[in-house]
Amino acid sequence: MARPGKLASLVPLVVMATLAAGTYWLLQSSLPSSKETAEQPKRHTADYFADNFSVSELDTTGTTQYRLTARSMVHYEDDENSDLTQPAMRSMFQPQRPTVTATSERGTVNADVSIVDLYDNACILRATGYGDPQMQADSQHFRVLVNDDVIETEKPVRLQRGLSVMTANGMNYNNVTREMKLYGNVRGAIAASDINGGSSK
């Protein structure tokens, strides 16, 4: 039979153990189950912002291949895409290729910055160089495929290359080969300088 003093000393331990067990139970009951947590979908809500946003891609020598800037950027947690205000995409410092700049009033970019969509008063400007005159394309949407160095649109586009002006229902421009393809109802006027010795690209 336990002594009264020894029994009295066990009471606080029993009380503390009971309180600890009760606290643990309350904590566990208030937390969502692991199944509920796993099934909770991410919402299309902004999780961070940036002003005067800028990101650059370098090649293996450390030379800038392109630079993407924007007045502001809003990133979303569900698809990891970002909305851009006044974006500008520039392909620069590439040997034997003229600088190409793409701008618009708003845009979007995916998580790995491999696809940039430009909307509203979108403009593509290729500088003069390497035997080609300045070229400008205007549309309401351009998609820049960064890894392929290709710019395309499914919207009506106006193209001016030197003194030649063309309009079409779509366009695909490859900055590697400097080939321009126009689709749909293509109309325009080709300058004599482009016919008599100008590059066909």
C-alpha positions in Angstrom: 0.0 0.0 0.0 1.4 3.4 -1.0 2.3 5.9 1.7 0.2 9.1 1.9 3.2 11.3 1.3 4.2 9.4 -1.8 0.6 9.4 -3.1 0.4 13.2 -2.6 3.6 13.7 -4.6 2.1 11.8 -7.6 -1.0 14.0 -7.8 0.8 17.0 -9.5 2.3 14.7 -12.1 -1.0 13.1 -12.9 -2.6 16.6 -13.2 0.2 17.9 -15.5 0.0 14.8 -17.7 -3.8 15.2 -18.0 -3.4 18.9 -18.9 -0.7 18.1 -21.5 -2.9 15.4 -23.1 -5.9 17.7 -23.2 -3.9 20.5 -24.8 -2.5 18.2 -27.4 -6.0 16.9 -28.3 -7.3 20.5 -28.6 -4.4 21.4 -30.9 -4.9 18.4 -33.1 -8.6 18.8 -33.3 -8.3 22.4 -34.4 -5.8 21.7 -37.3 -7.1 20.6 -40.7 -6.4 17.0 -41.6 -3.6 16.2 -44.0 -6.1 15.1 -46.5 -8.0 18.4 -46.3 -4.7 20.3 -46.6 -3.6 18.3 -49.7 -6.9 18.9 -51.4 -6.9 22.6 -50.9 -6.3 24.2 -54.3 -4.2 27.2 -54.8 -6.2 30.3 -55.6 -5.5 32.8 -58.4 -4.4 35.5 -55.9 -1.4 37.7 -56.0 1.4 36.6 -53.7 4.0 39.2 -54.4 4.5 42.4 -56.4 7.4 44.3 -57.9 7.9 47.8 -59.3 10.4 48.6 -62.1 10.8 44.9 -62.7 13.8 43.6 -64.7 15.1 40.2 -65.5 18.0 39.2 -67.9 19.1 36.0 -69.5 22.8 35.4 -70.0 24.6 33.0 -72.3 27.5 30.8 -71.2 29.9 33.6 -71.8 28.0 36.0 -69.5 26.7 38.1 -72.4 23.1 39.3 -72.2 20.8 37.5 -74.6 17.6 39.3 -73.7 16.2 41.6 -71.0 12.6 41.8 -69.9 11.5 45.0 -68.0 8.1 46.3 -66.9 6.8 49.3 -64.9 5.2 46.8 -62.5 4.7 43.1 -62.0 2.1 41.0 -60.1 2.8 37.3 -59.5 0.0 34.7 -59.0 0.4 31.6 -56.8 -1.7 29.1 -58.7 -0.1 29.1 -62.2 3.0 31.1 -61.3 2.3 33.5 -64.1 2.8 37.2 -63.8 0.9 40.2 -65.1 3.1 43.1 -66.5 2.4 46.8 -67.0 4.2 48.5 -69.9 6.5 45.5 -70.6 9.5 45.7 -72.9 11.3 42.7 -74.2 14.7 43.3 -75.8 16.9 40.8 -77.6 20.4 42.3 -77.6 24.1 41.8 -78.0 23.8 38.8 -80.2 26.4 38.4 -82.9 25.2 39.0 -86.5 21.6 39.8 -85.3 20.1 43.3 -85.1 18.6 44.4 -81.8 14.8 43.5 -81.5 12.6 45.3 -79.0 9.0 44.3 -78.2 6.7 46.6 -76.2 3.1 46.9 -75.3 0.8 48.5 -72.7 0.3 45.2 -70.7 1.5 41.7 -70.8 2.0 38.3 -69.1 5.0 36.1 -68.6 5.1 32.4 -67.5 7.0 31.0 -64.6 10.3 30.3 -66.4 10.2 33.4 -68.6 10.0 31.3 -71.8 6.8 32.8 -73.1 5.9 36.5 -73.0 2.5 37.7 -74.2 2.2 41.4 -75.2 -1.3 43.0 -75.4 -2.7 46.4 -76.5 -0.7 48.6 -78.9 2.0 45.9 -79.1 5.0 46.9 -81.3 8.0 44.9 -82.5 11.0 47.1 -83.7 14.0 45.5 -85.3 16.9 47.9 -85.7 18.8 48.5 -88.9 21.8 46.3 -89.4 23.5 43.3 -91.1 22.1 44.2 -94.5 18.5 44.7 -93.3 16.6 48.0 -93.0 14.6 48.9 -89.9 11.4 46.8 -89.5 8.4 47.5 -87.4 5.3 45.4 -86.8 2.2 46.6 -84.9 -0.7 44.5 -83.6 -2.9 44.1 -80.5 -1.1 40.9 -79.5 2.4 39.4 -79.9 3.7 36.2 -78.3 7.4 36.0 -77.8 8.8 32.5 -77.7 12.0 33.3 -75.9 13.9 30.0 -76.2 13.1 29.8 -80.0 13.7 33.5 -80.6 10.4 33.6 -82.4 7.6 36.3 -82.3 4.2 35.4 -83.6 0.6 36.8 -83.6 -2.8 35.5 -84.7 -4.2 39.1 -84.8 -4.2 41.6 -87.7 -0.7 43.0 -88.1 0.8 46.0 -90.0 4.4 45.5 -91.1 6.8 48.2 -92.3 10.2 47.2 -93.6 12.2 50.1 -94.9 9.8 51.7 -97.4 7.7 48.6 -97.9 4.3 48.4 -96.0 2.3 45.2 -95.6 -0.8 44.1 -93.7 -1.9 40.6 -92.8 -4.1 38.5 -90.5 -1.2 36.9 -88.7 2.6 36.8 -88.6 5.6 34.7 -87.6 9.0 36.2 -87.3 12.2 34.1 -86.6 15.0 36.3 -85.3 17.6 33.6 -85.9 16.9 33.2 -89.6 15.4 36.8 -89.9 12.5 35.2 -91.8 9.1 36.9 -91.8 6.0 35.0 -92.6 2.6 36.7 -93.1 -0.7 34.8 -93.1 -4.3 35.3 -94.3 -5.3 38.3 -96.3 -1.9 39.8 -97.2 -1.9 43.3 -98.8 0.6 46.0 -99.3 3.2 47.8 -101.4 6.8 46.6 -101.8 9.4 49.3 -102.4 11.6 49.1 -105.5 14.7 49.0 -103.3 13.4 45.7 -101.8 12.8 44.2 -105.3 16.1 45.3 -106.9 18.7 44.1 -104.5 17.1 44.3 -101.1 17.2 41.2 -98.8 14.1 38.9 -99.1 14.2 38.2 -95.3 
